[in-house]
Amino acid sequence: MRHDIIDYLQKEVKRRCQLPTNFLGMGCYYHIESVAKNAEILAKKYGADIEIVIIAAWLHDIASVTDYNLYAEHHIYGTQIAEEILQRFDYEEGRIQKVQKCILNHRCYSAN
């Protein structure tokens, strides 16, 4: 389990949510935190890759709290932000792609 990434994401998402430019306010942080907790429970129940699921849960709304102008397509912009962050941690490319797929799918997006 990449606790270094997960710990960073918890702090980074909270930091971005606390910025005065975050139109959604701290309520969005509590939403993301709840999603991450519930995602872990469901990943365990259904045998999913817990690490991928938790990381994706922390990142699923990252674009929305970064810039509200990205909200309409935050699932798409979120994949780009996720890639930037995860590459800094030397996260495996294939695993980054799985995280990105989760982020896209939270809005029922299909790239096909």
C-alpha positions in Angstrom: 0.0 0.0 0.0 1.4 3.4 -1.0 0.7 5.2 2.2 3.1 8.0 1.1 0.8 8.8 -1.8 -2.4 8.5 0.2 -1.1 10.6 3.1 0.0 13.3 0.6 -3.4 13.2 -1.2 -5.3 13.7 2.0 -3.3 16.7 2.9 -3.2 18.1 -0.6 -6.9 17.8 -1.2 -7.6 19.5 2.2 -5.1 22.2 1.3 -6.8 22.9 -2.0 -10.3 22.8 -0.4 -9.2 25.4 2.1 -8.0 27.9 -0.5 -10.3 30.9 -1.0 -10.4 30.1 -4.7 -12.3 26.9 -3.9 -15.8 27.8 -4.8 -17.2 24.6 -3.3 -15.9 25.2 0.2 -14.8 22.7 2.8 -18.0 20.7 2.3 -16.3 19.3 -0.8 -13.4 18.0 1.4 -15.8 16.1 3.7 -17.5 14.7 0.6 -14.1 13.5 -0.8 -13.1 12.1 2.6 -16.4 10.2 2.8 -16.0 8.8 -0.7 -12.5 7.6 0.1 -13.7 5.8 3.3 -16.6 4.2 1.6 -14.5 3.3 -1.4 -12.1 1.4 0.8 -15.0 -0.6 2.4 -16.4 -1.4 -1.0 -13.0 -2.3 -2.5 -12.5 -4.8 0.3 -16.0 -6.2 0.0 -15.7 -6.8 -3.8 -12.1 -7.7 -4.0 -11.0 -4.6 -5.9 -7.4 -3.2 -5.8 -7.7 -1.2 -2.6 -4.8 1.1 -3.3 -6.1 2.1 -6.7 -9.6 2.6 -5.4 -8.4 4.8 -2.4 -6.1 6.9 -4.6 -8.8 7.4 -7.2 -11.3 8.3 -4.5 -9.0 11.0 -3.1 -8.5 12.4 -6.6 -11.9 12.1 -8.2 -12.9 15.7 -7.6 -9.4 17.2 -7.5 -10.1 19.4 -10.6 -13.3 20.8 -9.1 -11.5 22.1 -6.0 -8.5 23.3 -7.9 -10.5 25.5 -10.4 -14.3 25.7 -10.4 -14.1 26.6 -14.1 -13.1 22.9 -14.7 -16.2 21.6 -12.9 -18.3 20.6 -16.0 -15.5 18.3 -17.2 -13.7 17.8 -13.9 -13.5 14.1 -14.5 -11.4 14.7 -17.6 -9.2 17.4 -16.1 -8.9 15.3 -12.9 -7.2 12.5 -14.9 -4.5 15.0 -16.0 -4.0 16.3 -12.5 -3.8 12.8 -11.1 -1.2 11.8 -13.7 0.9 14.8 -12.8 0.8 14.1 -9.1 1.3 10.3 -9.3 4.2 10.6 -11.7 6.0 12.7 -9.1 5.8 9.7 -6.8 7.1 7.4 -9.6 3.8 5.5 -9.6 3.7 2.8 -12.2 2.1 4.0 -15.5 -0.3 1.1 -15.7 -1.6 1.9 -12.2 -1.9 5.6 -13.1 -4.1 4.5 -16.0 -6.3 2.5 -13.6 -6.7 5.5 -11.3 -7.5 7.6 -14.3 -10.2 5.2 -15.5 -11.8 5.3 -12.0 -11.8 9.1 -12.1 -13.4 9.1 -15.6 -16.0 6.5 -14.6 -17.2 8.4 -11.6 -19.1 10.6 -14.1 -20.1 7.7 -16.4 -17.6 8.9 -19.0 -16.7 6.6 -21.8 -13.6 7.4 -23.9 -14.8 5.0 -26.6 
